């Protein structure tokens, strides 16, 4: 955990560990479900590899969910990897302050592009969280996802916009810090459903009874 520079706050570590455990359990129970549904372990292995790969591919980590076209976007909503990422990572990118005009106090607004600091964690802002470092959106990903009008309202005139790591992450992945418990609950539901389906398969499938 610390070798990759993740946030060392005890609460963050606990939430991350629980989420990783739940996601690992989901994939483990998915493999056991396939083993129960198929007539042999070889068949289960042949199905498990591609399905897990597809789950990760459509998790929103490699391609933002908003950029996945239909009908492929259905996979983004029904596969568990999305919920694992959205439960584990927001706290690792969170910052208590934002460069977005919509998220700032109207009486204390500031333009991050004009600041002489590299992070909002520095004085005079003293923001809290691991994602307070400032970056430039050189690829224009934010404007591509949110549109020119929204981007101009929050970041000012056209050009290369500066924002916190949390701003960039939350926009491109559509993540919200207050939704972390919800996504952890969704992982629990996946665990229960996969285990229940495995029970039904073991009890009723004829190829197992033989």
TIBANU-357320 format. One record per residue (C-alpha): residue number from 1; residue in one letter; x, y, z. Coordinates in steps of 0.1 Angstrom, whole numbers. Layout:
BEGIN
<rec nr="NUM" rest="A" px="X" py="Y" pz="Z"/>
...
This chain:
BEGIN
<rec nr="1" rest="X" px="0" py="0" pz="0"/>
<rec nr="2" rest="X" px="26" py="27" pz="9"/>
<rec nr="3" rest="X" px="50" py="16" pz="-19"/>
<rec nr="4" rest="X" px="27" py="31" pz="-45"/>
<rec nr="5" rest="X" px="22" py="63" pz="-26"/>
<rec nr="6" rest="X" px="-14" py="58" pz="-14"/>
<rec nr="7" rest="X" px="-27" py="79" pz="14"/>
<rec nr="8" rest="X" px="-16" py="67" pz="48"/>
<rec nr="9" rest="X" px="-46" py="80" pz="68"/>
<rec nr="10" rest="X" px="-59" py="50" pz="89"/>
<rec nr="11" rest="X" px="-95" py="55" pz="77"/>
<rec nr="12" rest="X" px="-84" py="55" pz="41"/>
<rec nr="13" rest="X" px="-64" py="24" pz="45"/>
<rec nr="14" rest="X" px="-93" py="6" pz="62"/>
<rec nr="15" rest="X" px="-118" py="16" pz="35"/>
<rec nr="16" rest="X" px="-93" py="6" pz="8"/>
<rec nr="17" rest="X" px="-86" py="-28" pz="24"/>
<rec nr="18" rest="X" px="-124" py="-36" pz="28"/>
<rec nr="19" rest="X" px="-131" py="-26" pz="-8"/>
<rec nr="20" rest="X" px="-103" py="-47" pz="-22"/>
<rec nr="21" rest="X" px="-114" py="-76" pz="-1"/>
<rec nr="22" rest="X" px="-150" py="-73" pz="-13"/>
<rec nr="23" rest="X" px="-139" py="-70" pz="-50"/>
<rec nr="24" rest="X" px="-116" py="-100" pz="-47"/>
<rec nr="25" rest="X" px="-144" py="-119" pz="-31"/>
<rec nr="26" rest="X" px="-167" py="-110" pz="-60"/>
<rec nr="27" rest="X" px="-143" py="-123" pz="-86"/>
<rec nr="28" rest="X" px="-136" py="-154" pz="-65"/>
<rec nr="29" rest="X" px="-173" py="-161" pz="-63"/>
<rec nr="30" rest="X" px="-178" py="-154" pz="-100"/>
<rec nr="31" rest="X" px="-152" py="-181" pz="-107"/>
<rec nr="32" rest="X" px="-169" py="-205" pz="-84"/>
<rec nr="33" rest="X" px="-203" py="-198" pz="-100"/>
<rec nr="34" rest="X" px="-188" py="-206" pz="-135"/>
<rec nr="35" rest="X" px="-174" py="-238" pz="-121"/>
<rec nr="36" rest="X" px="-208" py="-247" pz="-109"/>
<rec nr="37" rest="X" px="-226" py="-238" pz="-141"/>
<rec nr="38" rest="X" px="-202" py="-256" pz="-165"/>
<rec nr="39" rest="X" px="-196" py="-293" pz="-168"/>
<rec nr="40" rest="X" px="-158" py="-292" pz="-163"/>
<rec nr="41" rest="X" px="-131" py="-270" pz="-148"/>
<rec nr="42" rest="X" px="-116" py="-265" pz="-182"/>
<rec nr="43" rest="X" px="-148" py="-250" pz="-195"/>
<rec nr="44" rest="X" px="-151" py="-228" pz="-165"/>
<rec nr="45" rest="X" px="-115" py="-215" pz="-170"/>
<rec nr="46" rest="X" px="-122" py="-208" pz="-207"/>
<rec nr="47" rest="X" px="-151" py="-186" pz="-198"/>
<rec nr="48" rest="X" px="-136" py="-170" pz="-167"/>
<rec nr="49" rest="X" px="-106" py="-154" pz="-185"/>
<rec nr="50" rest="X" px="-126" py="-135" pz="-212"/>
<rec nr="51" rest="X" px="-154" py="-125" pz="-188"/>
<rec nr="52" rest="X" px="-131" py="-110" pz="-162"/>
<rec nr="53" rest="X" px="-111" py="-92" pz="-189"/>
<rec nr="54" rest="X" px="-144" py="-77" pz="-202"/>
<rec nr="55" rest="X" px="-154" py="-67" pz="-167"/>
<rec nr="56" rest="X" px="-121" py="-48" pz="-162"/>
<rec nr="57" rest="X" px="-122" py="-33" pz="-197"/>
<rec nr="58" rest="X" px="-156" py="-18" pz="-192"/>
<rec nr="59" rest="X" px="-150" py="-7" pz="-156"/>
<rec nr="60" rest="X" px="-145" py="30" pz="-165"/>
<rec nr="61" rest="X" px="-108" py="29" pz="-156"/>
<rec nr="62" rest="X" px="-94" py="26" pz="-191"/>
<rec nr="63" rest="X" px="-123" py="43" pz="-210"/>
<rec nr="64" rest="X" px="-144" py="68" pz="-190"/>
<rec nr="65" rest="X" px="-180" py="56" pz="-186"/>
<rec nr="66" rest="X" px="-194" py="87" pz="-203"/>
<rec nr="67" rest="X" px="-174" py="79" pz="-235"/>
<rec nr="68" rest="X" px="-185" py="43" pz="-238"/>
<rec nr="69" rest="X" px="-211" py="41" pz="-265"/>
<rec nr="70" rest="X" px="-243" py="21" pz="-264"/>
<rec nr="71" rest="X" px="-249" py="-9" pz="-264"/>
<rec nr="72" rest="X" px="-215" py="-14" pz="-248"/>
<rec nr="73" rest="X" px="-223" py="9" pz="-220"/>
<rec nr="74" rest="X" px="-246" py="-17" pz="-206"/>
<rec nr="75" rest="X" px="-215" py="-37" pz="-195"/>
<rec nr="76" rest="X" px="-203" py="-6" pz="-176"/>
<rec nr="77" rest="X" px="-234" py="-7" pz="-154"/>
<rec nr="78" rest="X" px="-238" py="-44" pz="-148"/>
<rec nr="79" rest="X" px="-202" py="-55" pz="-142"/>
<rec nr="80" rest="X" px="-188" py="-53" pz="-106"/>
<rec nr="81" rest="X" px="-154" py="-39" pz="-115"/>
<rec nr="82" rest="X" px="-168" py="-4" pz="-119"/>
<rec nr="83" rest="X" px="-182" py="-4" pz="-84"/>
<rec nr="84" rest="X" px="-149" py="-17" pz="-70"/>
<rec nr="85" rest="X" px="-129" py="11" pz="-86"/>
<rec nr="86" rest="X" px="-154" py="38" pz="-76"/>
<rec nr="87" rest="X" px="-154" py="25" pz="-40"/>
<rec nr="88" rest="X" px="-116" py="21" pz="-36"/>
<rec nr="89" rest="X" px="-100" py="50" pz="-55"/>
<rec nr="90" rest="X" px="-120" py="83" pz="-48"/>
<rec nr="91" rest="X" px="-105" py="86" pz="-13"/>
<rec nr="92" rest="X" px="-70" py="82" pz="-28"/>
<rec nr="93" rest="X" px="-76" py="112" pz="-51"/>
<rec nr="94" rest="X" px="-98" py="134" pz="-29"/>
<rec nr="95" rest="X" px="-91" py="170" pz="-20"/>
<rec nr="96" rest="X" px="-112" py="191" pz="3"/>
<rec nr="97" rest="X" px="-109" py="222" pz="-21"/>
<rec nr="98" rest="X" px="-116" py="225" pz="-58"/>
<rec nr="99" rest="X" px="-106" py="246" pz="-88"/>
<rec nr="100" rest="X" px="-142" py="243" pz="-101"/>
<rec nr="101" rest="X" px="-161" py="276" pz="-98"/>
<rec nr="102" rest="X" px="-193" py="257" pz="-91"/>
<rec nr="103" rest="X" px="-176" py="240" pz="-60"/>
<rec nr="104" rest="X" px="-161" py="272" pz="-45"/>
<rec nr="105" rest="X" px="-174" py="296" pz="-20"/>
<rec nr="106" rest="X" px="-187" py="325" pz="-41"/>
<rec nr="107" rest="X" px="-171" py="350" pz="-17"/>
<rec nr="108" rest="X" px="-137" py="333" pz="-19"/>
<rec nr="109" rest="X" px="-134" py="322" pz="-56"/>
<rec nr="110" rest="X" px="-99" py="319" pz="-71"/>
<rec nr="111" rest="X" px="-85" py="309" pz="-105"/>
<rec nr="112" rest="X" px="-60" py="279" pz="-101"/>
<rec nr="113" rest="X" px="-43" py="289" pz="-134"/>
<rec nr="114" rest="X" px="-31" py="321" pz="-117"/>
<rec nr="115" rest="X" px="-18" py="305" pz="-86"/>
<rec nr="116" rest="X" px="19" py="303" pz="-78"/>
<rec nr="117" rest="X" px="16" py="271" pz="-58"/>
<rec nr="118" rest="X" px="18" py="235" pz="-70"/>
<rec nr="119" rest="X" px="-8" py="222" pz="-46"/>
<rec nr="120" rest="X" px="-39" py="235" pz="-27"/>
<rec nr="121" rest="X" px="-25" py="217" pz="3"/>
<rec nr="122" rest="X" px="1" py="246" pz="6"/>
<rec nr="123" rest="X" px="-5" py="279" pz="23"/>
<rec nr="124" rest="X" px="-27" py="299" pz="22"/>
<rec nr="125" rest="X" px="-52" py="272" pz="11"/>
<rec nr="126" rest="X" px="-41" py="243" pz="34"/>
<rec nr="127" rest="X" px="-66" py="219" pz="18"/>
<rec nr="128" rest="X" px="-67" py="184" pz="31"/>
<rec nr="129" rest="X" px="-64" py="152" pz="10"/>
<rec nr="130" rest="X" px="-40" py="133" pz="-13"/>
<rec nr="131" rest="X" px="-54" py="148" pz="-45"/>
<rec nr="132" rest="X" px="-47" py="185" pz="-40"/>
<rec nr="133" rest="X" px="-17" py="187" pz="-64"/>
<rec nr="134" rest="X" px="-24" py="209" pz="-94"/>
<rec nr="135" rest="X" px="-21" py="197" pz="-130"/>
<rec nr="136" rest="X" px="-29" py="210" pz="-165"/>
<rec nr="137" rest="X" px="-54" py="192" pz="-186"/>
<rec nr="138" rest="X" px="-32" py="191" pz="-217"/>
<rec nr="139" rest="X" px="-54" py="166" pz="-235"/>
<rec nr="140" rest="X" px="-86" py="186" pz="-231"/>
<rec nr="141" rest="X" px="-103" py="155" pz="-217"/>
<rec nr="142" rest="X" px="-125" py="176" pz="-193"/>
<rec nr="143" rest="X" px="-139" py="198" pz="-220"/>
<rec nr="144" rest="X" px="-145" py="168" pz="-242"/>
<rec nr="145" rest="X" px="-166" py="152" pz="-215"/>
<rec nr="146" rest="X" px="-184" py="182" pz="-200"/>
<rec nr="147" rest="X" px="-187" py="205" pz="-230"/>
<rec nr="148" rest="X" px="-173" py="240" pz="-238"/>
<rec nr="149" rest="X" px="-200" py="259" pz="-219"/>
<rec nr="150" rest="X" px="-195" py="240" pz="-186"/>
<rec nr="151" rest="X" px="-157" py="242" pz="-189"/>
<rec nr="152" rest="X" px="-157" py="279" pz="-195"/>
<rec nr="153" rest="X" px="-180" py="285" pz="-166"/>
<rec nr="154" rest="X" px="-158" py="266" pz="-142"/>
<rec nr="155" rest="X" px="-123" py="272" pz="-155"/>
<rec nr="156" rest="X" px="-126" py="305" pz="-175"/>
<rec nr="157" rest="X" px="-116" py="312" pz="-210"/>
<rec nr="158" rest="X" px="-105" py="286" pz="-235"/>
<rec nr="159" rest="X" px="-70" py="272" pz="-233"/>
<rec nr="160" rest="X" px="-52" py="247" pz="-212"/>
<rec nr="161" rest="X" px="-70" py="245" pz="-179"/>
<rec nr="162" rest="X" px="-55" py="239" pz="-145"/>
<rec nr="163" rest="X" px="-72" py="219" pz="-118"/>
<rec nr="164" rest="X" px="-65" py="196" pz="-88"/>
<rec nr="165" rest="X" px="-59" py="159" pz="-93"/>
<rec nr="166" rest="X" px="-93" py="153" pz="-76"/>
<rec nr="167" rest="X" px="-111" py="176" pz="-100"/>
<rec nr="168" rest="X" px="-96" py="157" pz="-130"/>
<rec nr="169" rest="X" px="-103" py="123" pz="-115"/>
<rec nr="170" rest="X" px="-138" py="130" pz="-103"/>
<rec nr="171" rest="X" px="-148" py="146" pz="-137"/>
<rec nr="172" rest="X" px="-133" py="119" pz="-160"/>
<rec nr="173" rest="X" px="-146" py="90" pz="-139"/>
<rec nr="174" rest="X" px="-178" py="106" pz="-126"/>
<rec nr="175" rest="X" px="-168" py="98" pz="-90"/>
<rec nr="176" rest="X" px="-181" py="113" pz="-59"/>
<rec nr="177" rest="X" px="-166" py="109" pz="-24"/>
<rec nr="178" rest="X" px="-200" py="106" pz="-7"/>
<rec nr="179" rest="X" px="-210" py="76" pz="-29"/>
<rec nr="180" rest="X" px="-182" py="53" pz="-17"/>
<rec nr="181" rest="X" px="-204" py="36" pz="9"/>
<rec nr="182" rest="X" px="-231" py="30" pz="-17"/>
<rec nr="183" rest="X" px="-206" py="13" pz="-41"/>
<rec nr="184" rest="X" px="-193" py="-8" pz="-13"/>
<rec nr="185" rest="X" px="-229" py="-19" pz="-6"/>
<rec nr="186" rest="X" px="-233" py="-28" pz="-43"/>
<rec nr="187" rest="X" px="-202" py="-51" pz="-40"/>
<rec nr="188" rest="X" px="-218" py="-68" pz="-10"/>
<rec nr="189" rest="X" px="-249" py="-74" pz="-32"/>
<rec nr="190" rest="X" px="-228" py="-90" pz="-59"/>
<rec nr="191" rest="X" px="-212" py="-113" pz="-33"/>
<rec nr="192" rest="X" px="-245" py="-124" pz="-20"/>
<rec nr="193" rest="X" px="-261" py="-129" pz="-55"/>
<rec nr="194" rest="X" px="-231" py="-148" pz="-69"/>
<rec nr="195" rest="X" px="-230" py="-171" pz="-39"/>
<rec nr="196" rest="X" px="-268" py="-177" pz="-40"/>
<rec nr="197" rest="X" px="-266" py="-185" pz="-78"/>
<rec nr="198" rest="X" px="-238" py="-209" pz="-71"/>
<rec nr="199" rest="X" px="-259" py="-227" pz="-44"/>
<rec nr="200" rest="X" px="-288" py="-230" pz="-69"/>
<rec nr="201" rest="X" px="-265" py="-244" pz="-96"/>
<rec nr="202" rest="X" px="-249" py="-269" pz="-73"/>
<rec nr="203" rest="X" px="-284" py="-281" pz="-61"/>
<rec nr="204" rest="X" px="-303" py="-283" pz="-94"/>
<rec nr="205" rest="X" px="-280" py="-286" pz="-124"/>
<rec nr="206" rest="X" px="-282" py="-322" pz="-139"/>
<rec nr="207" rest="X" px="-246" py="-324" pz="-150"/>
<rec nr="208" rest="X" px="-236" py="-320" pz="-113"/>
<rec nr="209" rest="X" px="-261" py="-345" pz="-101"/>
<rec nr="210" rest="X" px="-247" py="-371" pz="-125"/>
